[in-house]
């Protein structure tokens, strides 16, 4: 995306607004999580840049993208989690059954 002159912040915003399909995230276990963008996403990004240069708003561009490519592959990224929940160790006590009703 840097080759098209799009900042990371703009790319994130485009995914959140469903202008771009979300990337495939992967990690090699050494250098952190990376994003792989499909050729379709790059086509969308190039289209967005061209339309922004003409003067269209993101709302107008979103309608053009939906008409041209559809929205089936556009799902917003989940917001970054602050901390994942702790994993279960499998040593939890056995279930006591349903709680008693007050009464």
C-alpha positions as a Python dict, from the first residue, in 0.01 Angstrom:
ca = {
    (1, 'X'): (0, 0, 0),
    (2, 'X'): (295, 231, 57),
    (3, 'X'): (366, 219, -318),
    (4, 'X'): (27, 385, -373),
    (5, 'X'): (103, 655, -116),
    (6, 'X'): (-156, 536, 134),
    (7, 'X'): (-73, 559, 504),
    (8, 'X'): (-138, 273, 747),
    (9, 'X'): (-400, 483, 919),
    (10, 'X'): (-585, 538, 591),
    (11, 'X'): (-568, 168, 506),
    (12, 'X'): (-714, 79, 847),
    (13, 'X'): (-989, 337, 795),
    (14, 'X'): (-1068, 197, 448),
    (15, 'X'): (-1103, -155, 590),
    (16, 'X'): (-1325, -28, 874),
    (17, 'X'): (-1547, 155, 623),
    (18, 'X'): (-1562, -159, 409),
    (19, 'X'): (-1382, 0, 116),
    (20, 'X'): (-1110, -266, 123),
    (21, 'X'): (-1119, -637, 201),
    (22, 'X'): (-931, -717, 521),
    (23, 'X'): (-578, -851, 479),
    (24, 'X'): (-462, -1199, 569),
    (25, 'X'): (-260, -1167, 890),
    (26, 'X'): (36, -1398, 943),
    (27, 'X'): (337, -1430, 1169),
    (28, 'X'): (664, -1613, 1126),
    (29, 'X'): (711, -1614, 1503),
    (30, 'X'): (1009, -1378, 1492),
    (31, 'X'): (921, -1040, 1345),
    (32, 'X'): (562, -991, 1459),
    (33, 'X'): (234, -996, 1271),
    (34, 'X'): (233, -892, 905),
    (35, 'X'): (-50, -821, 662),
    (36, 'X'): (-76, -978, 318),
    (37, 'X'): (-299, -786, 79),
    (38, 'X'): (-473, -959, -209),
    (39, 'X'): (-450, -831, -566),
    (40, 'X'): (-819, -734, -535),
    (41, 'X'): (-740, -517, -231),
    (42, 'X'): (-462, -344, -425),
    (43, 'X'): (-702, -279, -715),
    (44, 'X'): (-952, -131, -468),
    (45, 'X'): (-683, 86, -309),
    (46, 'X'): (-570, 217, -647),
    (47, 'X'): (-933, 293, -736),
    (48, 'X'): (-981, 480, -405),
    (49, 'X'): (-670, 692, -468),
    (50, 'X'): (-786, 778, -821),
    (51, 'X'): (-1136, 872, -707),
    (52, 'X'): (-1006, 1081, -415),
    (53, 'X'): (-785, 1273, -659),
    (54, 'X'): (-1091, 1345, -874),
    (55, 'X'): (-1268, 1479, -565),
    (56, 'X'): (-1513, 1210, -457),
    (57, 'X'): (-1583, 1159, -86),
    (58, 'X'): (-1527, 825, 86),
    (59, 'X'): (-1905, 778, 109),
    (60, 'X'): (-1939, 821, -266),
    (61, 'X'): (-1644, 590, -328),
    (62, 'X'): (-1798, 327, -98),
    (63, 'X'): (-2112, 327, -313),
    (64, 'X'): (-1901, 293, -630),
    (65, 'X'): (-1704, 2, -484),
    (66, 'X'): (-2022, -174, -369),
    (67, 'X'): (-2170, -138, -718),
    (68, 'X'): (-1851, -245, -894),
    (69, 'X'): (-1715, -524, -672),
    (70, 'X'): (-1986, -592, -413),
    (71, 'X'): (-1945, -604, -36),
    (72, 'X'): (-1927, -980, 30),
    (73, 'X'): (-1551, -973, 97),
    (74, 'X'): (-1541, -660, 311),
    (75, 'X'): (-1549, -720, 683),
    (76, 'X'): (-1411, -460, 926),
    (77, 'X'): (-1112, -557, 1136),
    (78, 'X'): (-1178, -621, 1501),
    (79, 'X'): (-1048, -342, 1724),
    (80, 'X'): (-715, -428, 1882),
    (81, 'X'): (-763, -612, 2210),
    (82, 'X'): (-581, -475, 2511),
    (83, 'X'): (-514, -816, 2662),
    (84, 'X'): (-634, -1164, 2565),
    (85, 'X'): (-836, -1355, 2827),
    (86, 'X'): (-638, -1612, 3024),
    (87, 'X'): (-641, -1961, 2878),
    (88, 'X'): (-803, -2238, 3076),
    (89, 'X'): (-556, -2483, 3228),
    (90, 'X'): (-810, -2764, 3222),
    (91, 'X'): (-793, -2792, 3601),
    (92, 'X'): (-1125, -2629, 3679),
    (93, 'X'): (-1344, -2793, 3943),
    (94, 'X'): (-1627, -3017, 3822),
    (95, 'X'): (-1963, -2854, 3766),
    (96, 'X'): (-2198, -2863, 4065),
    (97, 'X'): (-2510, -2853, 3845),
    (98, 'X'): (-2750, -2560, 3797),
    (99, 'X'): (-2768, -2297, 4069),
    (100, 'X'): (-3055, -2327, 4316),
    (101, 'X'): (-3350, -2095, 4265),
    (102, 'X'): (-3415, -1846, 4544),
    (103, 'X'): (-3740, -1892, 4712),
}
